[in-house]
Amino acid sequence: MATSSSESSTKIADSSVTNGRRPLSLRAGALALLLSTMWAGNPVANKAGLEDAGPLRLGYLRFILGAIVVLIYAIATRQSFRVLRHEWVPLGLLGLLFTVQLAFMNIGQDFTTAGHAVVVTTTFPLWAAVFAHFVVPGDRMSRSRTFGTMIAYGGVVAVFYKGFADSSSDFLIGDLLLLGSAILLGGRQVLLSQLGQGIEQHKLLMAQSIFGIVTFIIASLIFEGDEAFVVTTKLVIALFYTGVLIAGLGFIGQTWLLKRYLPSRVTVISLSQPIFGVLLSWWILGEPIGGELYVGAVLVVAGSALAQRRSDPKTTSPEPAGDASR
């Protein structure tokens, strides 16, 4: 018995050393919720921007603006831009994963409905939790956390069940591509969290931006070369939101959370995005709100709270003094 207790204590100690990430604090959870609200407005801004620019051109302009924000952040915090020899491969893998995931998402959305896209894409926190269970110390899926995550996702399905049920099976290709995108996105969130333990945040963000910019510029020249490009006030506002706020500040905030907190706890908050998305569509675009929104909101809040429960406080390391989340 003593030996077993000693081995357990050693494992806990090793986990604390190798895994500085922990469950969300109250302030970190508030930041995650704020970022989720911001991301909920991303489709609305994209829809407005697409009236004046093609999706590929809108994509690389967004990433250019995001990269500028990251550069300003890195310079202001006096970060080094030198990429060490052992960092090239993981940064390249991250950039490739980012590009493939976006390609699956953009192509898949052309083959399916908006309702399908929201329901399928928002499964990424579930996949992030699965990946984290196997690769992140101290981030295992307990029964209560699994149950809470499924309840929260049930709220997403409740919001969009009408559009999902009324569609035919012709959207299977798009749904499968979006499912692949969601799986890759979940994996990318965990990879960001893992790489963030040894690679500076701005390098991770720049790797994604560079791959995204190069890929989308090439694709835009091939497929959108002859399309007109009109600079309007609506397009500028859309690019500011999707580029500066989301691809810039939003990405900085998300990678900051993933570096310091358990990735499954961070990503489960993202299940609230469809709720905020419907509210923003009602507020900005005047789209109607059905009673299913209230059911979905209750399920998402209850499930997310259950998924954040600390089932075994001994397995989590204490928050360091002076942490910004306090």
Number of C-alpha atoms within 10 A of each C-alpha: 6 7 8 9 10 11 12 12 14 12 14 18 16 12 18 19 12 13 21 19 27 24 24 22 14 11 12 19 19 14 18 23 19 16 21 24 20 18 24 22 22 20 15 19 19 20 13 16 23 16 14 18 21 17 18 21 22 23 22 24 20 26 27 20 22 27 24 17 19 24 19 12 16 17 13 9 9 9 14 11 13 8 12 8 7 9 15 12 10 16 21 15 15 21 22 17 20 20 21 17 22 20 17 19 23 17 15 23 20 13 19 22 17 14 18 24 22 20 24 23 21 26 23 25 27 21 21 26 28 20 23 26 18 12 13 21 22 24 24 18 18 15 11 16 24 18 16 24 30 20 22 29 24 19 28 28 22 21 25 22 16 12 14 19 10 9 13 10 9 10 16 14 16 23 23 17 24 31 22 20 27 25 23 21 25 27 22 21 25 27 22 23 25 20 18 20 16 10 18 16 21 22 21 22 23 20 20 22 26 17 19 23 21 15 18 23 19 15 15 20 13 10 13 17 14 9 12 10 14 10 11 13 11 15 21 13 14 23 25 19 24 29 28 22 21 24 26 27 18 22 21 20 15 20 20 17 24 25 24 22 22 27 31 30 27 25 24 31 27 25 28 25 23 27 22 19 21 22 19 19 17 13 12 11 11 10 12 10 14 10 9 16 20 15 15 24 21 14 23 30 18 16 26 26 16 18 26 21 16 16 12 9 11 13 18 21 18 13 15 10 7 7 8 8 16 11
